[in-house]
Amino acid sequence: MATTIEPGRREPHVPDVHTFEHHWQDEADAAFLYRILAESEPDAHKKDIYARLAAVEDRHVVVWGELMAEHGHPAKPFKPSARARILARLGKTFGPGFLLPMLLQEEGREVKAYLDMHRATPAGAPGGGEALTLAKESADHAMTLAGISGKSGEPWHRTESGGFLRNVVYGFNDGLTANFGLVAGIIGAGIAQEHQAVVVAGVAGVIADALSMGSSGFLAAKSEREVYDYEIAMEKDEIALMPEIERDELALIYEAKGMDASAAHTLATQVMADPARMLEEQ
């Protein structure tokens, strides 16, 4: 899956046949895995949903296959990637509960990757319009899978991981800075006697801990802010590019708060007319 970047910072880029082939394989793998998921699902209603999602992925495969053919590189007969084969085997072994979260994550990554591709592709260039269409359909898939999984919100947003990010940054920097400061303090002192070593080590440890705590807190907060800014920028893009999906999500939020479906849809439509208010409601 293509790496996502901060919205608005990617240089214009015309996708080439290798990009089309990459997405062709991704979508074909997804269709393959949805069928494995459907085969292992005992619930008839869910089985039908997974089969229909596989059919939509088949249409996505056709989209990228046609673009490949137009650029002189017809698609070869489909062969699941090594990753897809491994996931399929594990899915058959452990059941739908294993594959479902994997496919949910994949659909979320596709939404981000396709939106990035759409933003970066110059107007009229091949692949840009297709990427936006597929971003919307991938978002629908992600919301469907999230509903089955009992999750709320847009699965491609990960602001809830901020606490984890803070802990990782804090812990790494804390350990590195504290140890470096302690060693540097002792070496710099040029100690000659044992009792001096104890005192210097203690003082160096206090200074190292203070520096470590301060710098770790700063870096962790900065990293969290960057993630938050990215998510807000992406949400703005989604409101502009996928308004119907954002409206439906907001209506579900209102329903969860106790509104009936009709009133929730009406209010969500009204809020969508004001993008700033829409961001606040999310």
C-alpha positions as CSV (number, residue, x, y, z in Angstrom):
1,M,0.0,0.0,0.0
2,A,1.3,3.4,-0.9
3,T,2.7,5.5,2.0
4,T,0.4,8.3,3.0
5,I,1.7,11.8,3.6
6,E,0.4,15.0,5.0
7,P,-2.5,16.3,2.9
8,G,-1.5,19.1,0.6
9,R,2.2,18.5,0.6
10,R,2.7,16.0,-2.2
11,E,4.1,17.3,-5.4
12,P,2.0,16.8,-8.5
13,H,2.7,13.4,-10.0
14,V,1.3,11.5,-12.9
15,P,0.8,7.8,-11.9
16,D,2.6,5.3,-14.1
17,V,1.8,1.7,-15.1
18,H,3.6,0.4,-12.0
19,T,1.3,2.3,-9.8
20,F,-1.7,0.9,-11.6
21,E,-0.3,-2.6,-11.3
22,H,0.4,-2.2,-7.6
23,H,-3.3,-1.2,-7.0
24,W,-4.5,-3.9,-9.3
25,Q,-2.7,-6.5,-7.2
26,D,-4.0,-5.0,-3.9
27,E,-7.6,-5.0,-5.1
28,A,-7.3,-8.6,-6.5
29,D,-5.8,-9.7,-3.2
30,A,-8.7,-8.0,-1.3
31,A,-11.3,-9.8,-3.5
32,F,-9.5,-13.1,-2.8
33,L,-9.5,-12.6,0.9
34,Y,-13.1,-11.4,1.1
35,R,-14.1,-14.7,-0.5
36,I,-12.0,-16.6,2.0
37,L,-13.8,-14.6,4.7
38,A,-17.2,-15.4,3.2
39,E,-16.3,-19.2,3.1
40,S,-15.4,-19.3,6.8
41,E,-18.3,-17.1,8.0
42,P,-21.1,-19.2,9.5
43,D,-23.6,-16.3,9.7
44,A,-25.6,-16.1,6.4
45,H,-26.1,-12.3,6.5
46,K,-22.4,-11.6,7.1
47,K,-21.4,-14.2,4.5
48,D,-23.6,-12.4,1.9
49,I,-22.0,-9.0,2.8
50,Y,-18.5,-10.4,2.4
51,A,-19.4,-11.9,-1.0
52,R,-20.8,-8.6,-2.2
53,L,-17.7,-6.8,-1.0
54,A,-15.6,-9.2,-3.0
55,A,-17.7,-8.4,-6.1
56,V,-17.0,-4.7,-5.6
57,E,-13.3,-5.4,-5.3
58,D,-13.6,-7.3,-8.6
59,R,-14.8,-4.1,-10.2
60,H,-11.8,-2.2,-8.7
61,V,-9.5,-4.8,-10.3
62,V,-11.1,-4.1,-13.7
63,V,-10.6,-0.4,-13.3
64,W,-6.8,-0.8,-12.7
65,G,-6.6,-3.5,-15.3
66,E,-8.1,-1.2,-18.0
67,L,-5.6,1.5,-17.1
68,M,-2.7,-1.0,-17.3
69,A,-3.9,-2.1,-20.8
70,E,-4.3,1.5,-22.0
71,H,-0.6,2.0,-21.1
72,G,0.6,-1.1,-23.0
73,H,0.9,-3.4,-20.0
74,P,-2.1,-5.8,-19.9
75,A,-2.7,-7.5,-16.6
76,K,-1.5,-11.1,-16.2
77,P,-3.8,-13.8,-14.8
78,F,-4.3,-13.2,-11.1
79,K,-2.1,-14.9,-8.6
80,P,-2.5,-14.1,-4.9
81,S,0.5,-12.4,-3.3
82,A,2.6,-14.3,-0.7
83,R,1.0,-12.1,2.0
84,A,-2.5,-12.8,0.8
85,R,-1.8,-16.5,0.7
86,I,-0.5,-16.5,4.3
87,L,-3.5,-14.5,5.5
88,A,-5.9,-16.8,3.7
89,R,-4.3,-19.9,5.4
90,L,-4.4,-18.2,8.8
91,G,-8.0,-17.1,8.1
92,K,-9.0,-20.7,7.3
93,T,-7.3,-21.9,10.5
94,F,-8.5,-19.3,13.0
95,G,-11.8,-18.2,11.4
96,P,-13.4,-14.9,10.4
97,G,-12.3,-13.2,13.6
98,F,-8.8,-13.2,12.4
99,L,-9.3,-11.9,8.9
100,L,-11.9,-9.3,9.6
101,P,-9.6,-6.8,11.5
102,M,-6.9,-7.3,8.8
103,L,-9.3,-6.4,6.0
104,L,-10.6,-3.4,8.1
105,Q,-7.1,-2.1,8.4
106,E,-6.4,-2.7,4.7
107,E,-9.6,-0.8,3.7
108,G,-8.5,2.1,5.9
109,R,-5.1,2.2,4.3
110,E,-6.7,2.2,0.9
111,V,-8.8,5.3,1.7
112,K,-5.7,7.2,2.7
113,A,-3.6,6.0,-0.2
114,Y,-6.3,6.7,-2.8
115,L,-7.0,10.2,-1.5
116,D,-3.2,10.9,-1.6
117,M,-3.1,9.7,-5.1
118,H,-6.1,11.8,-6.1
119,R,-4.5,14.9,-4.6
120,A,-1.2,14.3,-6.3
121,T,-2.5,13.5,-9.7
122,P,-2.8,16.6,-12.1
123,A,-6.4,17.3,-13.3
124,G,-7.2,15.1,-16.3
125,A,-4.3,12.7,-15.8
126,P,-5.2,9.0,-15.8
127,G,-5.8,7.5,-12.4
128,G,-6.8,10.6,-10.4
129,G,-10.5,10.4,-10.9
130,E,-10.4,6.6,-10.5
131,A,-8.5,7.0,-7.2
132,L,-11.2,9.3,-5.8
133,T,-14.0,6.9,-6.7
134,L,-12.2,4.0,-5.2
135,A,-11.4,6.0,-2.0
136,K,-15.1,6.5,-1.5
137,E,-15.9,2.9,-2.1
138,S,-13.1,1.8,0.2
139,A,-14.5,4.1,2.8
140,D,-17.9,2.5,2.5
141,H,-16.2,-0.9,2.9
142,A,-14.3,0.2,6.0
143,M,-17.5,1.6,7.6
144,T,-19.3,-1.7,6.8
145,L,-16.6,-3.8,8.4
146,A,-16.3,-1.4,11.3
147,G,-20.1,-1.9,11.9
148,I,-19.7,-5.7,11.9
149,S,-16.7,-5.4,14.2
150,G,-18.6,-3.1,16.6
151,K,-16.3,-0.2,16.1
152,S,-17.4,3.4,15.6
153,G,-15.9,6.3,13.7
154,E,-13.8,6.3,10.6
155,P,-11.4,3.4,10.7
156,W,-8.8,5.2,8.6
157,H,-8.3,7.8,11.3
158,R,-6.0,6.9,14.2
159,T,-5.9,9.8,16.6
160,E,-6.8,7.4,19.4
161,S,-3.2,6.1,19.1
162,G,-1.7,9.3,20.5
163,G,-1.2,7.8,23.9
164,F,0.7,4.9,22.5
165,L,2.8,7.3,20.4
166,R,3.6,9.4,23.4
167,N,4.7,6.4,25.4
168,V,7.0,5.2,22.6
169,V,8.6,8.5,22.0
170,Y,8.9,9.2,25.7
171,G,10.3,5.9,26.6
172,F,12.9,5.8,23.8
173,N,14.2,9.3,24.4
174,D,14.1,8.9,28.2
175,G,16.3,5.8,28.2
176,L,18.7,7.2,25.6
177,T,19.1,10.7,27.1
178,A,19.4,9.5,30.7
179,N,22.1,7.0,30.0
180,F,24.1,9.3,27.8
181,G,23.9,12.1,30.3
182,L,25.0,9.8,33.1
183,V,28.0,8.4,31.3
184,A,29.0,11.8,29.9
185,G,28.8,13.4,33.4
186,I,31.1,10.8,34.9
187,I,33.6,10.8,32.1
188,G,33.7,14.6,32.0
189,A,34.4,14.8,35.8
190,G,37.7,12.9,35.5
191,I,37.2,11.2,38.8
192,A,40.2,10.0,40.8
193,Q,38.8,8.7,44.1
194,E,36.0,6.2,44.8
195,H,33.9,8.5,47.0
196,Q,34.0,11.2,44.4
197,A,32.7,8.7,41.9
198,V,29.6,8.1,44.0
199,V,28.9,11.8,44.4
200,V,29.5,12.7,40.7
201,A,27.4,9.7,39.6
202,G,24.5,10.8,41.7
203,V,24.7,14.4,40.5
204,A,25.0,13.3,36.9
205,G,22.0,11.0,37.3
206,V,19.8,13.8,38.6
207,I,20.9,16.1,35.8
208,A,20.4,13.4,33.2
209,D,17.0,12.5,34.4
210,A,15.9,16.2,34.4
211,L,17.1,16.7,30.9
212,S,15.6,13.4,29.8
213,M,12.1,14.1,31.3
214,G,12.0,17.6,29.7
215,S,13.1,16.6,26.2
216,S,11.0,13.5,26.2
217,G,7.9,15.4,27.1
218,F,8.5,18.0,24.4
219,L,9.2,15.4,21.7
220,A,6.2,13.3,22.6
221,A,3.8,16.4,22.6
222,K,5.3,17.5,19.3
223,S,4.8,14.1,17.7
224,E,1.2,13.9,19.0
225,R,0.5,17.4,17.6
226,E,1.8,16.4,14.1
227,V,-0.5,13.3,14.1
228,Y,-3.4,15.5,15.1
229,D,-2.7,18.1,12.5
230,Y,-2.5,15.4,9.8
231,E,-5.8,13.9,10.8
232,I,-7.5,17.3,10.8
233,A,-6.1,18.1,7.4
234,M,-7.3,14.7,6.1
235,E,-10.8,15.3,7.6
236,K,-11.0,18.6,5.7
237,D,-10.2,16.8,2.5
238,E,-12.8,14.2,3.2
239,I,-15.5,16.7,3.8
240,A,-14.6,18.3,0.4
241,L,-14.0,15.1,-1.6
242,M,-16.4,12.6,0.1
243,P,-19.2,14.7,1.6
244,E,-21.9,12.0,1.4
245,I,-19.7,9.6,3.5
246,E,-19.0,12.3,6.1
247,R,-22.7,13.2,6.3
248,D,-23.7,9.6,6.8
249,E,-21.1,9.1,9.5
250,L,-22.3,12.3,11.3
251,A,-25.9,11.1,11.1
252,L,-24.9,7.8,12.8
253,I,-23.2,9.8,15.6
254,Y,-26.5,11.7,16.1
255,E,-28.5,8.4,16.1
256,A,-26.1,7.0,18.7
257,K,-26.9,10.0,20.9
258,G,-30.6,9.2,20.7
259,M,-32.0,11.0,17.6
260,D,-34.3,9.1,15.2
261,A,-32.8,8.3,11.8
262,S,-34.8,11.0,9.9
263,A,-33.9,13.8,12.3
264,A,-30.3,12.7,12.4
265,H,-30.0,12.7,8.6
266,T,-31.6,16.2,8.4
267,L,-29.3,17.7,11.0
268,A,-26.2,16.1,9.5
269,T,-27.1,17.6,6.1
270,Q,-27.5,21.1,7.7
271,V,-24.2,20.8,9.5
272,M,-22.4,19.7,6.3
273,A,-23.2,23.2,4.9
274,D,-20.7,24.6,7.4
275,P,-17.3,22.8,7.1
276,A,-16.0,24.5,10.3
277,R,-18.9,23.2,12.3
278,M,-18.6,19.8,10.7
279,L,-15.1,19.5,12.0
280,E,-16.2,20.4,15.5
281,E,-18.9,17.7,15.4
282,Q,-16.6,14.9,14.3
